[in-house]
Amino acid sequence: MAVLARPTEPVENRLLAALPREEYERLLPSLQQVSFSLGEVVYEFGGHLDYVFFPTTSIVSLLYTMENGATAEMGLTGNDGVVGIALFMGGGTMPNRAVVQSAGAAIRLKVKALQDEFALGGRFQHLLLRYTQALITQISQTAVCNRLHSVEQQLCRWLLLSHDRVEADELIMTQELIADMLGVRREGVTVAAGHLQDVGAISYVRGHIKILERQKLEETVCECYQVVKDEFVRLLG
């Protein structure tokens, strides 16, 4: 993780951008911009954090790893949210693993500043709690989707959720990493991605996925994507 200049206007993260000027200026001395690389581990299961992270151009996957090393994504966070909710929900240690799925930037906030501002009960607390409720919906819907829907539908859901959070048409992601995120075999991802290429929805070349026709992904995806999207809009606008 590289530490960059201190931010001034937090327009790229929706939670920070929604804060009243007074609350944001209280946080500003404790904010720093950082840069994440693809595959970087933000925190491990049971770990302690000194900061929470508000992604701006990066996407962070929340993963659960089994004893045999198998992994599956529980949820993902981008410019819509914050990484490290245990630090304001009272858990203290992390209940899962967080890995950078799409390289980019984030804004980190010191834990003490987070907890002090949260304790004031203002807009900051309100937004973080609403985001947590939306994230719980995403985690719950991901569990249902992974159990009941096809790999192609799961891949469409994952691509659409990622696309919403990077505001770009190209994602840098290997099929191995996608398989780990979805908790499926790489062969299944290869077949699903190949079909999406055949219908012109995406192109995939050497770890670069480009979304060509978003509407075709929306036509293929299961209802899980819309459930998650609607809940984020309902809670956070």
BELLINNOR-V826908 format. One record per pair of residues at least 24 apart in sequence whose ideal C-beta (glycine too) atoms are under 10 Angstrom apart, sorted by the first residue. I is the first residue (numbers start at 1). J is the second residue. If there is no record, write none. Layout:
I/J
I/J
//
This chain:
1/34
1/35
1/36
1/37
1/40
1/41
1/42
1/51
1/53
1/100
1/106
1/108
2/33
2/34
2/35
2/36
2/37
2/105
3/32
3/33
3/34
3/35
3/108
4/32
4/33
4/34
4/35
4/105
4/106
4/107
5/32
5/33
6/30
6/31
6/32
6/33
6/107
7/31
7/32
7/33
7/54
7/56
7/105
7/107
7/108
8/33
10/54
10/56
10/107
11/56
11/79
12/54
12/55
12/56
12/57
12/79
12/104
12/105
12/106
12/107
12/167
13/53
13/54
13/55
13/56
13/57
13/78
13/79
13/80
13/81
13/82
13/105
13/106
13/107
14/54
14/56
14/78
14/79
14/80
14/81
14/127
14/131
14/165
14/232
14/236
14/237
15/54
15/55
15/79
15/80
15/81
15/82
15/107
15/123
15/124
15/127
15/128
15/130
15/131
15/236
16/54
16/56
16/79
16/82
16/107
16/109
16/124
16/127
17/54
17/56
17/79
18/123
18/124
18/126
18/127
18/236
18/237
19/117
19/122
19/123
19/124
19/127
20/122
20/123
20/124
22/122
22/123
23/117
23/120
23/122
23/123
23/124
23/125
23/127
24/117
24/123
24/124
26/113
26/116
26/117
26/120
26/122
26/124
27/107
27/109
27/110
27/113
27/114
27/116
27/117
27/124
28/109
28/113
29/110
29/113
30/108
30/109
30/110
30/111
30/112
30/113
30/114
30/116
30/117
31/107
31/108
31/109
31/110
31/113
32/106
32/107
32/108
32/109
32/110
33/105
33/106
33/107
33/108
34/58
34/105
34/106
34/107
34/108
35/103
35/104
35/105
35/106
36/60
36/99
36/100
36/101
36/102
36/103
36/104
36/105
36/106
37/100
37/103
37/104
38/99
38/100
38/101
38/102
38/103
38/104
38/172
38/173
38/174
38/177
38/207
39/99
39/100
39/101
39/103
39/174
39/177
40/98
40/99
40/100
40/101
40/103
41/97
41/98
41/99
41/100
42/77
42/83
42/84
42/94
42/97
42/98
42/99
42/100
42/106
42/108
43/83
43/84
43/86
43/93
43/94
43/96
43/97
43/98
43/99
44/93
44/94
44/96
44/97
44/98
44/99
45/93
45/94
45/95
45/96
45/97
45/98
46/93
46/94
46/95
46/96
46/97
47/86
47/93
47/94
47/97
47/98
48/86
48/87
48/92
48/93
48/94
48/111
49/83
49/84
49/86
49/87
49/92
49/93
49/94
49/98
49/108
49/111
49/114
50/84
50/87
50/108
50/110
50/111
50/112
51/83
51/84
51/87
51/106
51/107
51/108
51/109
51/110
51/111
51/113
51/114
52/82
52/83
52/84
52/85
52/86
52/87
52/88
52/106
52/107
52/108
52/109
52/110
52/111
52/113
52/114
52/115
52/128
53/77
53/81
53/82
53/83
53/84
53/98
53/100
53/106
53/107
53/108
53/109
54/79
54/80
54/81
54/82
54/83
54/84
54/105
54/106
54/107
54/108
54/109
55/79
55/80
55/81
55/82
55/83
55/100
55/102
55/104
55/105
55/106
55/107
55/165
55/166
56/104
56/105
56/106
56/107
56/166
57/102
57/103
57/104
57/105
57/106
57/165
57/166
57/167
57/168
58/83
58/100
58/101
58/102
58/103
58/104
58/105
58/106
58/165
58/166
59/100
59/101
59/102
59/103
59/104
59/106
59/161
59/162
59/164
59/165
59/166
59/171
59/173
60/84
60/98
60/99
60/100
60/101
60/102
60/104
60/106
60/165
61/96
61/97
61/98
61/99
61/100
61/101
61/102
61/158
61/162
61/177
61/180
61/181
62/94
62/95
62/96
62/97
62/98
62/99
62/101
62/135
62/138
62/139
62/142
63/96
63/97
63/98
63/99
63/101
63/180
63/181
63/183
64/95
64/96
64/97
64/139
64/183
65/96
65/97
65/99
65/180
66/183
69/180
70/180
70/183
71/97
71/99
71/177
71/179
71/180
71/181
71/182
71/183
72/142
72/143
72/146
72/180
72/181
72/182
72/183
72/184
73/99
73/101
73/139
73/142
73/146
73/154
73/158
73/178
73/180
73/181
73/182
73/183
74/135
74/138
74/139
74/140
74/142
74/143
74/146
74/181
74/183
75/134
75/135
75/136
75/137
75/138
75/139
75/140
75/141
75/142
75/143
75/161
75/228
76/101
76/102
76/135
76/138
76/139
76/142
76/158
76/161
76/162
76/164
76/165
76/181
77/101
77/106
77/131
77/135
77/138
77/165
78/102
78/104
78/106
78/161
78/162
78/163
78/164
78/165
78/166
78/167
79/104
79/105
79/106
79/164
79/165
79/166
79/167
80/131
80/134
80/135
80/138
80/161
80/164
80/165
80/232
80/236
81/127
81/128
81/131
81/132
81/134
81/135
81/138
81/165
81/232
81/236
82/106
82/107
82/109
82/114
82/127
82/128
82/131
82/132
82/135
83/108
84/108
84/109
84/111
84/114
85/128
85/129
85/131
85/132
85/135
85/136
87/111
87/114
87/115
87/118
87/128
88/114
88/115
88/117
88/118
88/119
88/124
88/125
88/128
88/129
88/132
89/118
89/128
89/129
89/132
96/139
99/177
99/180
99/181
101/158
101/162
101/165
101/166
101/171
101/172
101/173
101/177
101/178
101/180
101/181
102/162
102/165
102/166
102/168
102/170
102/171
102/172
102/173
103/172
104/166
104/168
104/172
127/235
127/236
129/235
130/231
130/232
130/234
130/235
130/236
130/237
131/232
131/235
131/236
132/235
133/231
133/232
133/234
133/235
133/236
134/228
134/229
134/230
134/231
134/232
134/233
134/234
134/235
134/236
135/228
135/231
135/232
135/235
136/231
137/227
137/228
137/230
137/231
137/232
137/234
137/235
138/224
138/227
138/228
138/229
138/231
138/232
139/228
140/224
140/227
140/228
140/231
141/222
141/223
141/224
141/225
141/226
141/227
141/228
141/231
142/181
142/182
142/183
142/224
142/228
143/224
144/222
144/223
144/224
144/227
145/182
145/221
145/222
145/223
145/224
145/225
145/227
145/228
146/182
146/183
146/184
146/224
148/222
148/224
149/221
149/222
149/223
149/224
150/188
150/192
150/220
150/222
151/178
151/179
151/182
151/184
151/185
151/187
151/188
151/189
151/190
151/191
151/192
151/193
151/195
152/188
152/189
152/191
152/192
152/193
152/194
152/195
152/196
152/220
152/221
152/222
153/192
153/220
153/221
153/222
153/223
153/224
153/225
154/178
154/181
154/182
154/183
154/184
154/188
154/189
154/192
154/221
154/222
154/224
154/225
155/179
155/181
155/182
155/184
155/188
155/189
155/191
155/192
155/193
155/195
155/196
155/202
155/209
155/217
155/220
155/221
156/192
156/196
156/201
156/202
156/216
156/217
156/218
156/219
156/220
156/221
156/222
156/224
156/225
157/182
157/217
157/220
157/221
157/222
157/223
157/224
157/225
157/226
157/227
157/228
158/182
158/189
158/221
158/225
159/193
159/196
159/201
159/202
159/209
159/211
159/214
159/217
159/220
159/221
159/225
160/211
160/214
160/217
160/218
160/220
160/221
160/224
160/225
160/226
160/228
160/229
161/221
161/224
161/225
161/228
161/229
161/232
162/209
162/211
163/209
163/211
163/214
163/217
164/214
164/225
164/228
164/229
164/232
168/210
168/211
169/202
169/203
169/209
169/210
169/211
169/212
169/214
170/203
170/208
170/209
170/210
170/211
171/202
171/204
171/207
171/208
171/209
171/210
171/211
172/206
172/207
172/208
172/209
173/204
173/207
173/208
173/209
174/204
174/206
174/207
174/208
174/209
175/204
175/207
175/209
176/207
177/207
178/204
178/207
178/209
192/220
195/220
196/220
//
